[in-house]
Amino acid sequence: MRLGHSRKKCGFTLTELMIATGTGGVVLAAIMASSIALQKTLNAIDNYFATQMQQIRIIDYLNRDVKRALAVTTSVDLQSVTITLPSYLIQAGDPEAIANPSLVGTARTPTISNTSSGPQVNYGASTSTIIYSISGMSILRTENGSVTMVASSTDQLVPQTTDVELANTEYARTSVTFQPIFTSGNLAAERNGTTLFSTAYLRNKRRG
Amino acid sequence: MEQRFFRLLTFETNGAVKGLVRWSMKMGKSSKKSGNVLLCALCTILIVSAIAGTVLINCTTRYNVASSQVQSWKAALQAAEAGGDIAYAELRKTILDPSNAFSGWTSSGLVHTSPVTTLGSANLKASSAVDLFYNDAVTGNPWYRIRSKGVAPMLGLRRTGMDDRMISGARGDSLLRKIDFNYDHFISAYGPNGDGIGKALVAVSNAQLARRIELIAAPITPFEAAIKAGGTFYGLGSAAFVDSYRSNNGAYDSTVKNNPSDWRYPDSQSGTVEINTAVATILGSIFGNVYTNGGTVTKKTTSISGIIDNNVPFDLPPFKMPSTSTWNYVASPSEVTGNTTITPPVGGSAASPSYYLISSFANNGNLTVNPAIIGGVAQETYVAIHVTGDIGNNTSSQPTITVPAQVHLQVYFDGNFQTKAQNIVNTSGYAGNLQFYAISPTLPNGAPDPSVQQTINLNSGGGSTAGFAAVFYAPSANFTINGGPDIVGAIVCKNFYANGNVHWHYDRALDTMGDVVDYRIASYVEDIR
């Protein structure tokens, strides 16, 4: 009630101001640090899930191609996969396409040939080849020379595939791992914790 | 300076306190300073909302991908494969239950189109089309193509779209999972059959994922092993053997099976015996594999060059008379009595043979089937005979069947078959040129008749080693062969009994010979467009 009469007591002393400023600075620094950490965490989580989606995509691409394949061969380091599959669609440059360009992109009618191991279904005179490989941070799918990027992440996605040949069939076992960006010490366990497994069998009788 | 600064602070502070007091006492009156607080609050809400919105968009997109799009993409393939299975089952009915094959389907020419089948809790939809695209030139057996489409409805918000984020300029999921949000992309880009014909913009009621597969169903022919018994097995005699050769590589050579350095050796080790029960008494030598269903065959007690597997069950369905709709019916002769000769008017083909219906085959009947002569030249001639009764009806009967080279004869019989091995004369020596099919006994309603036991008895009279070249498909018949004939061919029967030193040579060229008895999926392709 007597505020109007004690001007000096209404203000702050320098000490008070310094304490207030210091406290404010600390609080501000904490807020800034928290904001940065929050942003980093958000980014890391976003990246983690984005990379998980790409893991699934790699597996789905591989499984789709292995199921319709005639043969699967993996490299020694298990990071490159070569898949041979029927040439179901007529491509530019194929004999049918040269004779009739409007056929490009349409499906072939299969033919039957007799081999020493029995009759065989053929789509065209030759087969198609798909190669999965790693290039830097990207996973590439090359179909008859045409390259498609299947996945790309700074989280170092690493697919590894082994092919197991059985009497008439074959299966490919794939695992895809990545190194999350907020890992503590680049430990192997942190990569292993992200592993996604998949096994796909050839639907066709294996050739070769 | 210091005093002025102090006063200024004091004044300002004092003013703030006054304002505070005024604000606390008179809240109904707003001030600029209270507006600042409101503005700060709104800004904070805006920032937090922006962050929350970003998080929500990311979460929803990834949730949509992980829980809806990936799931639907995989479910669509399951639906497509279910459609393929349905079509395959209908196709098998053309052999096992012809009157009900493709029932409820729409047929146009050589194409059968299924109705849409809804399956699963996710209301997946499967539809398929089956078309005959190839006839084997040698056997006339049809090959079918099955095209199946599976559709999975996609849950989740369509406005959320797809997770296409990867790096600038590269598409992610949309290259793999082609979702029809508003229109069927396949029909608009490639037409309903994928051949570029009939492209149209077709709206979809709900977002969906469709996948398409193409299967090729290949005919299974009956003679994939030397001897196949659905019941018990006894034989072939202590000095007997079963081996193999490939007639495409020349005539049979008895030395090859024991000479691994011979280039024909791999084809000599396919004298395989398959038995669908545990009752298997193996005598003699088997140059091939032996399979039983629960048997105890071991290499210690038998002479078997190949694999022994006592856990190989198989299905041997009854045999029904195939459709004769594409065959060229010839009315005469209708009986075989005494010496009877058939000379078809045309050569025909495996798919369209000259067809004779024989109501009686006498015990002393001697049937000779000659090639068709056109322009004075003997033709490759395809003949089918359906004997509606027995061919010989006691063990002393001696009906004969003679088939010159260039004739491909198929004999279907409803009853029993009894004669001497040497009375089956196949001049070409190629077993595929003389095929016997025992039609399984059935009740009036078409079901198998267990009260009738069909038999095939072949004896070698007088110790003769003369044999024959022929194949038998008799899944319901007991087969008995005595003596020591030299046989080229294969047999499928119910119970098998051989008591003698039979020399049995399986021709690997028989792998693909004979009437279709079932189908198998020989090719799988997914149309990823």
Interface residues (C-beta under 8 A of the other chain):
Chain A: L3 R7 K8 C10 G11 F12 L42 D46 F49 A50 Q52 M53 Q54 I56 R57 D60 Y61 R64 K67 R68 L85 P86 Y88 L89 S102 G105 T106 A107 T109 P110 T111 I112 N114 G118 P119 Q120 V121 Y123 S138 T148 M149 A151 S152 R203 N204 K205
Chain B: F6 L9 T10 F11 T13 N14 V17 K18 V21 I51 T54 V55 N58 R62 V65 A66 V70 W73 K74 F133 Y134 D136 W143 R145 D163 R165 M166 I167 A170 G172 D173 L175 L176 R177 Y190 G194 D195 G196 E214 I216 A218 D511 T512 I521 A522 S523 Y524 V525 E526 D527 I528 R529
